[in-house]
Structures are given as structure tokens and as C-alpha cells.
Amino acid sequence: MKKGIRSFVSVSALTFAALNVGASDYETGTLKVSDGVEIHYIQLGDKGSHVVLIHGFTGSAEGTWIGNGVAQALAKHHRVVAIDCRAHGKSEKPHDPAKYGGDRMSMDVIEVLDHLGIDKAHIHGYSMGGGITARLMALIPD
């Protein structure tokens, strides 16, 4: 493991401890999407509308949304789904460049939502996740 990555993991562990957040505070799952790549996601909250969180480039669902308490705060009134985009976090990291073209990352979000039986959701993206969100709005505006 590279030095910078080790430091990030240490900071995340400290943040989890400070927020009293553990693995038992949320559910995780994976879905093998239509092109065979495994996508990891986190769910928390059991009432209200669905909120989907998409992290930025080099980020992860845990690092961007769980570690700082954003997902937990939203989960008080919403059903939160935080997705690890392909090649990020705990999702699969394919080496084939063809696995990254076009609307692939946007379609991963759609496939995860279909898998979870979610027809409508508020979607929030940070950085790269904002680009994925914008593309989702163009593909499926409602």
C-alpha cells in the first residue's frame, strides 16, 4: 500500500471512531451489472424518500458520505443509497478500457436502483458524481 493511501485509511478510521460509526450502522451490497462488473453500494435509513449519493473521482461511498456523517444525517429522514462507482472504493476495477466508455457509469447507477426496486430518487453527486448525475438527468429526466 502506498504511503498516501495508508494515511487516508487512518484518517477514515479516526473519523469513523469520532462519529461512532461502525460497519453495523449500515448495510452493504454488491450487484454484478449487465457488463459483468461488480458494483458495491451502501444503504442506510428506513423512511422517507430515496437519496442516492455518488462520490467524486478517486473517492468512495464510505470516504465521501459515511466518514463525514453526511449519509447518517440524511438517513434520519431518508433512505440513502451510496454507490461506489466502478474502479472506486469496493467496486470492481476492470483493466479493460472498453468497460468505461459512454454512459457506463450512469447506467451502473440505474442498474443498482433497478436492483433495489427504486423507481424515483433524489440524486446528489460530488465532482465526478455531479457529472454522472447530470448525465442521468439527460438520460432519464423524471
N, C-alpha and C positions, 0 to 999 in steps of 0.2 A: 504494500500500500504506500502511496506517495505521501510525503510529509503534509502537504496541504489538505489532502483528503482526511488524514488521521485527525488533524486539527478540527475540521468540520464535524466529524463524528463526535469528538469530545465536546464541542460546543452544543451539539444537538442533545447529547446525553445530559449535560448540565441543564439545558433548557427544559427538557422533559422532567427532570427532577424538581426544578423550581416551580413548574406548573402542576406538579403532582400528576403527570400524565404517564400512563403506562400502556402496554400493549392491550390490556384488558378493557381499556376505556373506549375502544373502537373495534369494529370488525374489519377484516381484510378479506379480499378475494382475488381470484385471477380468472381471466377469460381468454381462451385461445380465439382470436378474431379470425375473420374469413381468410386472411392470407397466411394463417398459421402462427402468427406472433402472439406470445402470451403477454397480456396487459394486466397489470396489478392495480387494484383500487382499494380505497378505504371508505367505510361507511360509518356514520355516527348520527345520532338523533333519531327520534321516532315519531315526530309530529310536525305538522306544518308542510309547507311547500318544499319541493326538492331544490337544492342548491348544488350545482356542480362546480368544482374548483379545479382549474388547470394551471399548473405551475409554469415557471419560465425555463428558458434554456439552461441546462446543467442542473436544474433543480429537481425536486421530488415532492410528492404529496406530503410526506412526513416533514421534510425540511421547510417547505414553504407554508404549509397550512396547519400542521399539527404542532410543530415545535414552538410556534409563537402564540398559540392559543386561538387563532382566527377560526379554525374549524369548530373548536369546542364552543366558542361564543355563538357562532351561527347555529350550532346543534341544539341550543336551548330552545329555539323556536322553529327550526327547520330540519329536514332530513338531508344530510350532507353526504355527497359523494366526491371524494378527491381522487383524481386519476393520476397514476404515473404514466406519462407519455412513453411511447416506445423509445428505447435507448436511454431511459432515465429511471432513476430510483430502482425499484424492484421489478420493473417490467423487463421483458427480454430485449436484448441488444443485438439484433441481427447484423451480420457483416455485409450482407448483400445490399448494395446501393439501391436496387430496384424496390426494396421494402420501404423506402422513404419518400417516394415521389407523389406529386399531385396532392390530392385531398386525403391521403392515407391517415394522417394523424387526426383529422377531423372525423373521418369515418370510424376510427377507433372509439372516439367518444360516443358516437351514435350507436355503435355495436354494444358498448358497455351499458348504455342506457336501455337499449332494447333487451339485453340480457337480464337487467334488473327490473324490467317491466315499467319503466318510467317513460310516460308519454310527453310530459311537459316539465321543464325545469328552468330555473334562473341559472345562467351560466356566467361565471366570472373567471377571467384569465389574467394572469400576470405576465407581462413581457411576451415571450413566445406564446404563452397561453392566451394572451389577448389576440394574437394573430389567428390562432386556432378558433377562438370564439367568433371573431369577425367572419371567418370563412364559414363557420356553422350558420351564422345569421344569413349569409348569402345563399347557402345551400338549402336551409330549412328555416325560413323566417318565422314560422309560427311555433 
